[in-house]
Amino acid sequence: MPKPPAYLHFDNMTWPHPHDPLEVEWSLRYGTPSREQMRTAASIIAAYRELVDEPVRRRNEKIAGLRRAIQEVTDAAG
């Protein structure tokens, strides 16, 4: 089974995939994260900050877009 992409694209935006296969969280907590994992962590923090700063309506639209993009990737993987 192919790994899901690290980033999702929708509505002319790019967001980190919340189910990133690189196991960034574990590596940051217990291991030695690679440079790529550090970049992924930085994008996750930026995404979190943006969602927190958005009005509820826009935040919900972005979350719905993320969920659609995840479903499309899942469906394409079979």
Protein Blocks (a to p, Z undefined) as FASTA:
>chain_A
ZZddfbdceehiacddfkbfklmmmmmmmmccdfklmmmmmmmmmmmmmmmmpcfklmmm
mmmmmmmmmmmmmmmnZZ
